Amino acid sequence: MLREIGVMAITIGTTNADTLELQTISHEPKYSLSVTDYEELPSAARDILSLLKEASPNTEQTAPAKDFDSKKNDVVFLVDGSYDSRNGFEEIRAFVEKTVESLNLRENRDQVAFVQYSRDATANFYLNSYASKNDVLSSIRTMRHKLGRPLNIGKALTFVRDNVFAASVGGRHAESVPQYLYVFSGGRSGDDVRGPAQSLKENGIKTFSFGTKNSDTLEMQTISFTPAHYFPVTNFNNLQSIHSSVEATLRGTQETTEFPTVIDTSTIAKLDLQSADIVFLLEGSDEMRASEKTILDFVRDFVKPLEIGPSKVQVALIQYSKEPTADFHLNTYSLKDNIMSHLSNVKLRGGVTTNTGGALDYVKSNVLSASSGSRARQGVPQILILLRGRKSEDNLFGPVERLRKAGIVLFSVWVKNADRQEMDQLAQSSTEQYFIKEKSDFPLLSEQLLSAIASHKGTSSTGVGSRSSMTRDIVFLIDGSDDWELRRKLKECKVMKKEET
């Protein structure tokens, strides 16, 4: 009845609630959120705001919502079976179960396979092993963790390509059925992933990856269909909290017909990067001087293929250590030759202190501003690329949140050294992060950044929790039983929502 009159229901339940019942009440299964107890309610607020933002007010009431089971899909789960994931295997299992629940596992519809890997890969079952959802779920719930070491992700990717997506075991590539791979990793691979990852893309397989704090960010982004298809978590206990984000990314992926390949930066125009305001923010401390040539070569190589101009791409360069200093602003140069000439003469200024938070605020207020050439009001993407090698010595997360609310997209690049705690905290703010260990990683970084920037169409759409011209009627239906804890946590959620807006 609620669906028929156009009401979109979002439900939240604890572990004592009936999951199927809540999913039945919800507008779609993904609109049913779960928390362990009411202590986690504030963390659910962002998911709710994301769902509200996603909901279209123009959807016809009688139109069925597009779901994952709208067509055939081949879905393979490639799970870290090594000692690296022994404490998170149950959480991975739960995440996979929840994903399988959303599939349409019937004859000639969705198919699922499950593979574990460590030194070698082993298939628990193939795409054509089971014909019913109950059989698939029963197998997942009863399987044992493989265990072993080392972790050879590249070898596992090759195994999946050759032996699991193969037609002989149910793969339907020849029938043009979409094929998806979910990769879970709790550590760094002991072998090279680049060749196998590229081969999967060339075969039309779209990969989502999930890595903990012990995995290698750049490695996982390389595996993924695009860097945005990598979902970092502190540990696998956090997987459930990102489920709705994964499903949202999946829906966007289903609408994508072309696969990314290794990008030739000389043909960057193909990436539809007609206009963007791009700011490079470089840590100029004494420690970074050892990498000065490599970093500045990266900036020059990145800018070289771009179409520069007041109506095209604009570039600014800022350095910081204790205080930020502008080398040039977005509107300083309108010709590429002038930018390249300036970049050829840049030197890192040095310094002992690294106040990254203050530098981010400086860029927001003084560089990505109309007076300095920003075209945010015209809907031009606002991009900030941060390259650094040390943990910030001032507060970082307030400035990061202010950038997000302003619609500025932050890409954080760690050079050689990375502070794991800060990386984990930044991951929770949806900041895209990259970790460079070797000079040879920079070309791949350029490719991934250019691809990611080209996917941002502008800042005219409001962020989650920000104000917009869209109007909604929202009704809260609350469990009114004698639970003072529930009421207290709901009050916290309202405060959080007020801060978001």
HELIX and SHEET records of a PDB file:
HELIX    1   1 THR A   19  ILE A   25  1                                   7    
HELIX    2   2 PRO A   29  TYR A   31  5                                   3    
HELIX    3   3 TYR A   38  GLU A   40  5                                   3    
HELIX    4   4 LEU A   41  GLU A   54  1                                  14    
HELIX    5   5 PHE A   68  SER A   70  5                                   3    
HELIX    6   6 TYR A   83  SER A   85  5                                   3    
HELIX    7   7 PHE A   89  GLU A  101  1                                  13    
HELIX    8   8 LYS A  133  THR A  142  1                                  10    
HELIX    9   9 ILE A  153  PHE A  159  1                                   7    
HELIX   10  10 VAL A  160  VAL A  164  3                                   5    
HELIX   11  11 ALA A  167  VAL A  169  5                                   3    
HELIX   12  12 HIS A  173  GLU A  175  5                                   3    
HELIX   13  13 ARG A  194  GLU A  202  1                                   9    
HELIX   14  14 THR A  217  ILE A  223  1                                   7    
HELIX   15  15 PRO A  227  HIS A  229  5                                   3    
HELIX   16  16 PHE A  236  ILE A  242  5                                   7    
HELIX   17  17 HIS A  243  GLN A  254  1                                  12    
HELIX   18  18 THR A  265  LEU A  271  5                                   7    
HELIX   19  19 ASP A  286  SER A  291  5                                   6    
HELIX   20  20 GLU A  292  VAL A  303  1                                  12    
HELIX   21  21 LYS A  336  SER A  344  1                                   9    
HELIX   22  22 THR A  356  TYR A  362  1                                   7    
HELIX   23  23 VAL A  363  VAL A  367  3                                   5    
HELIX   24  24 ALA A  370  SER A  372  5                                   3    
HELIX   25  25 ALA A  376  GLN A  378  5                                   3    
HELIX   26  26 PHE A  397  LYS A  405  1                                   9    
HELIX   27  27 ARG A  420  GLN A  428  1                                   9    
HELIX   28  28 LYS A  439  ASP A  441  5                                   3    
HELIX   29  29 PHE A  442  ALA A  454  1                                  13    
HELIX   30  30 TRP A  484  GLU A  500  1                                  17    
SHEET    1   A 2 THR A  11  GLY A  13  0                                        
SHEET    2   A 2 SER A  32  SER A  34  1                                        
SHEET    1   B 6 ALA A 121  PHE A 125  0                                        
SHEET    2   B 6 GLN A 111  TYR A 117 -1                                        
SHEET    3   B 6 ASP A  74  ASP A  80  1                                        
SHEET    4   B 6 GLN A 179  SER A 185  1                                        
SHEET    5   B 6 ILE A 205  GLY A 211  1                                        
SHEET    6   B 6 TYR A 230  PRO A 232  1                                        
SHEET    1   C 6 PRO A 324  PHE A 328  0                                        
SHEET    2   C 6 VAL A 313  TYR A 320 -1                                        
SHEET    3   C 6 ALA A 276  GLU A 283  1                                        
SHEET    4   C 6 GLN A 382  ARG A 388  1                                        
SHEET    5   C 6 ILE A 408  VAL A 415  1                                        
SHEET    6   C 6 GLU A 432  ILE A 436  1                                        
END                                                                             
